[in-house]
Amino acid sequence: MPASQSRARARDRNNVLNRAEFLSLNQPPKGAPEPRSSTARKASGPSVQPPPAGDGARERRQSQQLPEEDCMQLNPSFKGIAFNSLLAIDICMSKRLGVCANRAASWASARSMVKLIGITGHGIPWIGGTILCLVKSSTLAGQEVLMNLLLALLLDIMTVAGVQKLIKRRGPYETSPGLLDYLTMDIYAFPAGHASRAAMVSKFFLSHLVLAVPLRVLLVLWAFCVGLSRVMIGRHHVTDVISGFVIGYFQFRLVELVWMSSNTCQMLISAW
């Protein structure tokens, strides 16, 4: 008996798989079925109390929910990836272009001039100027154009305020709206109200006023500068301004469809 034990020990020492660096090869892989002998030994061992029914139901619910959440996080859709990528590019470009966003910015000295360019596209000066010109106008054609321009300006303010209230997007920088912005309900960033108004007004003038080529070019450049100024002071993102230009163009097309005739304008003026 001792001789057989000594031979077994010698055989174990000579076995290469019993070395420390090869011990992992003797371990069964994870998830592999256990041998019957070990299963039988476990069955013959002391019994383990099963967990309560409430804990088991809770664990089953968690195991059913976690894989779905992990799949949503690890496997996003192509649309989600594209949208997040475009959003990151938009925020990065808007941050870089916000050179007049605060007093510590690189172009802080030009902030007042840039804000003045933006004020030229504000709704209050345009509505007040249109009403003043309408009162001073003495021709039917001029009153017709001014009444439709006033309609377009009011439509622009209501459209931008409604969309901004619905989206509630903040600007790239923490800048509080001014007093004139509160009066026209231009509080949020998307879409840019100044950009939509500048695009609509410039398109309106190009269509209904006889202007020389240099003035037409200056009018287009003015609309572009108004939109750019809103990004430079950190009030809007780049996509906010682009969306404002698009909305302004469609507002112009809508006013052209519902254009008020001279008789309608005279009736409204007399009633007012």
C-alpha positions as CSV (number, residue, x, y, z in Angstrom):
1,M,0.0,0.0,0.0
2,P,2.8,2.5,0.8
3,A,4.6,1.5,-2.3
4,S,1.5,2.3,-4.5
5,Q,1.1,5.7,-2.8
6,S,4.7,6.6,-3.4
7,R,4.4,5.6,-7.1
8,A,1.2,7.8,-7.4
9,R,3.1,10.8,-5.9
10,A,6.0,10.3,-8.2
11,R,3.6,10.1,-11.2
12,D,1.9,13.3,-10.1
13,R,5.3,15.1,-9.7
14,N,6.3,14.0,-13.2
15,N,3.0,15.1,-14.7
16,V,3.6,18.4,-16.6
17,L,0.0,19.6,-16.2
18,N,0.4,19.7,-12.4
19,R,2.9,22.6,-12.7
20,A,1.8,26.0,-11.5
21,E,1.9,27.6,-15.0
22,F,-0.3,24.9,-16.4
23,L,-2.9,24.7,-13.7
24,S,-5.4,26.8,-15.7
25,L,-5.5,24.0,-18.3
26,N,-6.9,21.6,-15.7
27,Q,-9.8,24.0,-14.9
28,P,-13.1,23.4,-16.7
29,P,-14.2,26.2,-19.0
30,K,-16.9,28.6,-17.8
31,G,-20.3,27.4,-18.7
32,A,-19.2,23.8,-19.3
33,P,-21.4,21.1,-17.8
34,E,-20.0,19.6,-14.6
35,P,-19.2,15.9,-14.5
36,R,-21.7,13.6,-13.0
37,S,-19.5,12.6,-10.1
38,S,-19.2,16.2,-8.9
39,T,-23.0,16.7,-9.4
40,A,-23.6,13.6,-7.4
41,R,-21.3,14.8,-4.6
42,K,-23.0,18.2,-4.6
43,A,-26.4,16.5,-4.4
44,S,-25.2,14.3,-1.5
45,G,-23.9,17.3,0.4
46,P,-25.8,19.6,2.7
47,S,-29.0,21.1,1.2
48,V,-29.0,24.9,0.5
49,Q,-32.2,26.9,1.3
50,P,-33.7,28.4,-1.9
51,P,-34.0,32.2,-2.0
52,P,-37.4,33.7,-1.2
53,A,-39.9,33.9,-4.0
54,G,-39.9,37.7,-4.0
55,D,-36.1,37.9,-4.5
56,G,-36.3,35.4,-7.4
57,A,-39.0,37.3,-9.2
58,R,-37.1,40.6,-8.8
59,E,-33.9,39.0,-10.1
60,R,-35.8,37.6,-13.1
61,R,-37.2,41.0,-13.9
62,Q,-33.7,42.6,-13.7
63,S,-32.2,39.9,-15.9
64,Q,-35.0,40.5,-18.5
65,Q,-34.5,44.3,-18.5
66,L,-30.7,44.7,-18.4
67,P,-29.9,43.0,-21.7
68,E,-32.3,45.2,-23.6
69,E,-30.8,48.4,-22.0
70,D,-27.3,47.2,-22.8
71,C,-28.2,46.5,-26.4
72,M,-29.7,50.0,-26.7
73,Q,-26.5,51.5,-25.4
74,L,-24.0,49.3,-27.2
75,N,-25.8,49.1,-30.5
76,P,-27.3,52.6,-31.3
77,S,-29.1,53.1,-34.5
78,F,-27.5,54.7,-37.5
79,K,-29.8,57.7,-37.3
80,G,-28.9,58.2,-33.7
81,I,-25.2,58.2,-34.5
82,A,-25.6,60.6,-37.4
83,F,-27.8,63.0,-35.4
84,N,-25.4,63.0,-32.4
85,S,-22.4,63.6,-34.7
86,L,-24.1,66.5,-36.5
87,L,-25.1,67.9,-33.1
88,A,-21.5,67.7,-31.9
89,I,-20.2,69.4,-35.0
90,D,-22.9,72.2,-34.7
91,I,-21.9,72.9,-31.0
92,C,-18.2,72.9,-31.8
93,M,-18.6,75.3,-34.7
94,S,-20.9,77.6,-32.7
95,K,-18.4,77.7,-29.8
96,R,-15.6,78.5,-32.2
97,L,-17.6,81.3,-33.9
98,G,-18.7,82.8,-30.6
99,V,-15.8,85.2,-30.6
100,C,-17.9,88.0,-29.0
101,A,-19.9,85.9,-26.6
102,N,-18.5,87.6,-23.4
103,R,-16.0,90.1,-22.3
104,A,-13.2,87.5,-22.1
105,A,-13.7,86.5,-25.7
106,S,-11.1,87.1,-28.4
107,W,-13.2,89.8,-30.1
108,A,-14.7,91.3,-27.0
109,S,-13.9,94.8,-28.2
110,A,-16.2,94.4,-31.2
111,R,-19.1,93.1,-29.2
112,S,-21.0,96.4,-29.3
113,M,-20.7,96.7,-33.0
114,V,-21.7,93.1,-33.6
115,K,-24.8,93.5,-31.4
116,L,-25.7,96.7,-33.3
117,I,-25.7,94.7,-36.6
118,G,-28.0,92.2,-34.9
119,I,-30.4,94.9,-33.8
120,T,-31.0,95.9,-37.4
121,G,-32.8,92.6,-37.8
122,H,-34.9,92.9,-34.7
123,G,-38.7,92.8,-35.0
124,I,-39.5,95.9,-32.9
125,P,-37.7,98.4,-35.2
126,W,-39.0,96.8,-38.3
127,I,-42.6,96.8,-37.1
128,G,-42.4,100.4,-35.8
129,G,-40.7,101.6,-39.0
130,T,-43.3,99.9,-41.2
131,I,-46.2,101.5,-39.3
132,L,-44.6,104.9,-39.5
133,C,-44.1,104.6,-43.3
134,L,-47.6,103.3,-43.7
135,V,-48.9,106.4,-41.9
136,K,-46.8,108.7,-44.0
137,S,-47.5,106.9,-47.3
138,S,-49.9,108.6,-49.7
139,T,-50.0,106.1,-52.6
140,L,-52.1,103.1,-52.9
141,A,-49.3,100.9,-54.2
142,G,-47.0,101.9,-51.3
143,Q,-49.8,101.2,-48.8
144,E,-50.4,97.8,-50.3
145,V,-46.7,96.8,-50.1
146,L,-46.4,98.2,-46.5
147,M,-49.5,96.4,-45.3
148,N,-48.3,93.1,-46.6
149,L,-44.9,93.7,-45.2
150,L,-46.5,94.4,-41.8
151,L,-48.4,91.1,-42.1
152,A,-45.2,89.3,-42.9
153,L,-43.5,90.7,-39.9
154,L,-46.3,89.8,-37.5
155,L,-46.4,86.3,-39.0
156,D,-42.6,86.0,-38.5
157,I,-42.8,87.0,-34.8
158,M,-45.7,84.5,-34.1
159,T,-44.0,81.7,-36.0
160,V,-40.6,82.1,-34.3
161,A,-42.1,82.5,-30.8
162,G,-44.3,79.4,-31.3
163,V,-41.4,77.2,-32.5
164,Q,-39.0,78.4,-29.8
165,K,-41.6,77.7,-27.1
166,L,-42.0,74.2,-28.5
167,I,-38.3,73.3,-28.9
168,K,-36.9,75.3,-26.0
169,R,-33.3,75.0,-27.2
170,R,-30.6,76.9,-25.3
171,G,-27.8,78.8,-27.0
172,P,-24.2,77.7,-27.0
173,Y,-23.3,80.2,-24.3
174,E,-25.2,81.3,-21.2
175,T,-26.4,84.7,-22.5
176,S,-29.6,86.2,-21.1
177,P,-32.1,87.7,-23.7
178,G,-32.4,91.5,-23.8
179,L,-35.5,93.6,-23.2
180,L,-36.3,93.7,-26.9
181,D,-36.0,90.0,-27.1
182,Y,-38.6,89.6,-24.4
183,L,-41.0,92.0,-26.1
184,T,-40.9,89.8,-29.3
185,M,-40.8,86.5,-27.3
186,D,-37.4,85.7,-28.9
187,I,-36.1,83.9,-25.8
188,Y,-34.7,80.6,-26.9
189,A,-32.2,79.7,-29.6
190,F,-34.0,77.6,-32.2
191,P,-34.9,79.1,-34.7
192,A,-33.0,82.4,-34.9
193,G,-35.7,85.1,-35.1
194,H,-33.3,87.7,-36.4
195,A,-32.1,85.4,-39.2
196,S,-35.7,84.5,-40.3
197,R,-36.7,88.1,-40.3
198,A,-33.6,89.2,-42.3
199,A,-34.2,86.5,-44.9
200,M,-37.9,87.3,-45.2
201,V,-37.4,91.1,-45.4
202,S,-34.5,90.9,-47.9
203,K,-36.5,88.5,-50.1
204,F,-39.6,90.7,-49.9
205,F,-37.6,93.8,-50.9
206,L,-35.9,92.0,-53.8
207,S,-39.3,90.9,-55.1
208,H,-41.3,94.1,-54.7
209,L,-38.8,97.0,-55.0
210,V,-36.8,98.0,-58.0
211,L,-33.2,98.1,-56.8
212,A,-29.9,98.5,-58.5
213,V,-27.5,95.5,-58.5
214,P,-25.2,96.9,-55.8
215,L,-28.2,97.5,-53.5
216,R,-29.4,94.0,-54.1
217,V,-26.0,92.5,-53.2
218,L,-25.8,94.7,-50.1
219,L,-29.3,93.5,-49.1
220,V,-28.2,89.8,-49.3
221,L,-25.0,90.6,-47.4
222,W,-27.0,92.4,-44.7
223,A,-29.1,89.3,-44.1
224,F,-26.0,87.1,-43.9
225,C,-24.3,89.5,-41.5
226,V,-27.4,89.6,-39.2
227,G,-27.4,85.8,-39.0
228,L,-23.6,85.7,-38.4
229,S,-23.8,88.3,-35.7
230,R,-26.2,86.2,-33.7
231,V,-23.7,83.3,-33.7
232,M,-20.7,85.6,-32.9
233,I,-22.3,87.0,-29.7
234,G,-23.1,83.4,-28.6
235,R,-26.9,83.7,-28.8
236,H,-27.6,81.0,-31.4
237,H,-26.0,77.9,-32.9
238,V,-25.1,77.7,-36.6
239,T,-28.1,75.4,-37.3
240,D,-30.4,77.9,-35.5
241,V,-29.4,80.6,-38.0
242,I,-29.7,78.3,-41.0
243,S,-33.1,77.1,-39.9
244,G,-34.1,80.8,-39.4
245,F,-33.1,81.6,-43.0
246,V,-35.2,78.6,-44.3
247,I,-38.2,79.6,-42.2
248,G,-37.9,83.2,-43.4
249,Y,-38.0,82.1,-47.0
250,F,-41.1,80.0,-46.5
251,Q,-42.8,82.8,-44.6
252,F,-42.2,85.0,-47.7
253,R,-43.8,82.3,-49.9
254,L,-46.8,82.1,-47.6
255,V,-47.3,85.9,-47.7
256,E,-47.1,85.8,-51.5
257,L,-49.9,83.2,-51.5
258,V,-52.2,85.3,-49.2
259,W,-51.2,88.6,-50.7
260,M,-53.7,91.3,-49.7
261,S,-55.1,93.4,-52.6
262,S,-55.2,97.1,-52.6
263,N,-58.9,97.2,-51.8
264,T,-58.4,94.9,-48.8
265,C,-55.5,97.1,-47.6
266,Q,-57.6,100.3,-47.9
267,M,-60.4,98.7,-46.0
268,L,-58.1,97.7,-43.1
269,I,-56.4,101.1,-43.1
270,S,-59.8,102.9,-42.9
271,A,-61.0,100.6,-40.1
272,W,-57.8,101.2,-38.2
